[in-house]
Amino acid sequence: SDPFSDAPKVRDVLADSVVERGRLKGTKLEGGSFVSPDLSYDGKTILFAYVECKGDTKHRHHVDPSKGHWHEQRCYHIFKVNVDGSGLEQLTDGTWNDFDPIFLPNGRIMFISERRGGYLRCGRTCPTYTLYDMKPDGSDILCVSPHETNEWQPSVSNDGMIVYTRWDYVDRHGRVAHLSWVTTPDG
């Protein structure tokens, strides 16, 4: 609070929050790891990804995307909460990582997920992450991008387009060849 004053204060939004919906209903999000918060356009709601960091640590090597690759407690899942800490809800779940959520101008939520089941050509059973979207309640999850390699960090431009990075697979190193891409909100 008071971010531009001489005495700004930090407040833990989730200090007293208990999950109201989803597999973790009735629990507090303690321990684990949080990534990629996004504030709604009206400044009232926060999206974020959270992983419990519990359960089996083994990667499940296979090429059947319906099975996922990790224990559900080892995957990032999308949550939303009001800025006052109320209304904490788990929106995604399963044996796939879901992260980098953003609010879209059309009311949906875009995020990155490995649930499509794509695999790196050189990694065989190394899942790739691509763009997805869903309704604000976590239903109607749709694959927005069928691309074969990893996509990261979607953002909404001033004209409503989605800007994100993609590893364009042209035999360049996987950590330095992430170029910017643009698409419409529906892919």
Helices and strands as residue ranges (DSSP letters): E 33-39, E 45-51, G 65-67, G 72-74, E 77-82, E 89-90, E 98-103, E 109-113, E 130-134, E 142-143, E 151-156, E 162-167, E 178-183
